[in-house]
Amino acid sequence: MSNPILSVRGLTKSYQMGETTVHALRGVDFDIYPSEFLAISGPSGSGKSTLMNILGCLDLPTSGKYLLDGHEVQSLDRDALSRLRNRNLGFVFQSFNLLPRTTALENVELPLLYRHDISSAEIREHAMQALAAVGLAERAGHYPNQLSGGQQQRVAIARSMVNDPVLILADEPTGNLDTRTSLEIMDLFQRLNSRNITVLLVTHEPDIAAFTGRQVFVRDGRIVRDIPTPQRLSARAELDKLPPTSTEELI
């Protein structure tokens, strides 16, 4: 088996709220391997969002060890952490987080603007390739308000992969989408994963987690179950079961 691209051991996170200490994570251990597609699930307050923030290098653990692509995250200063996050991680959010006054292409280019090893022409080329990979090359010049919700999420996915990260972190990526568009997005993630792109998805929806290959369940700050997905579903097959729509395609 190949080495993990992400490994955490004994991860804890505590917050002080007045005189009360809140233990959001209580000793988390797990690994993510190249080309995996996994889901982290759990009820509200379980610690999954805290875990996602730490894995995304947006927060640091109180204790424990976190290795990302061979880098010991908790030992890095703020600048080194930003560089690691930019080069190694891609993010997809529930609310898309697109800049409203920039085109789809310009939104996708954003992670590349922090790099000094590629030219402006190369940035444009990489961004166009990422948009093409999600089926939106012809929408490159459109602004977010000219795109459907599903199209906006596709732009966000293109942005997440433009820097060729080792891992894409998707936080409730279907939370604001209807059933058909959610299936379209999960079909896109499955197709990207089939190209060996590693994806970690956080969701509270069991039917969405069923499209991933592995499910990690968090409760009270601990991993209580980590299993291969039983009877993994194909998003494309589920889409084919839906009645045809006479309206314009949403995504």
C-alpha positions, 0 to 999 in steps of 0.5 A: 500500500502507498504512503498516506497523503494525510495522517493524524495521530492523537489529534485534540482541539479544545476551546475555552468558553468562559470557565468552561473548556469545550473538547471539540476533538478528543484524540483522532487517528486516521489516514487518507491515501492517494485516490481515495474518495471518503466522507466524514459524517456526524451530527451537529456538534460532533466535531466534524467541522473542527476536524475539517478546519484543522485538516484544511490548515485553517486552524491548528490542533491543541495537541497531536500530530498532523502530517500533510504530504510529508509536512508536519503541519503544527510546526509551521509558521503562518506563512509556511502554513499558507503556502502549504494550504495553497499548494496542497489543498483545494476547497469546495464550500456549500455557499460556493464562495465565488467572487461576484464581480469576477468571471468564472475564469478569473475565479478559477485563476485565484489560487494560482495568483499566489504562485511566482513560478508560472506566467500569466499565460500559464495561469490562464491556460491552467484555469481554462483546462480546469473549467473544461474538466468540469464541463464549463469552458464555454461559460468562462466569461460568465459572472456568478449571477449569470450561472445556475447554482450547479454551475457555480459549484462546478466553477468552485470545483474547478478552482479547487483542482486548478493547483493540482492539489494532493487533496480536495476538501469539500464541505457540504458541497450539495447543501444548497442544491436540489436533488438532480443538481446534487447528483450531478455534482456527486457524479462530477466528484466520482468522475474526478476521483476515477482520474485519481483525484483524492477527495474528502467530503464532509456531509450530514446526509447519508445518501450523499455519503453513499456515493463515496468509497469510505465513510468516517463517522464522528461523534463527541469529538471521536471517530466511532466508525471508519468503514468502506461504503457498503453498496456504494452508489453510482451518481450517474445511475441514480441520475438515470432513474430520475424522470426527464426534465423539460426545463433547461439543464440546471448544471 
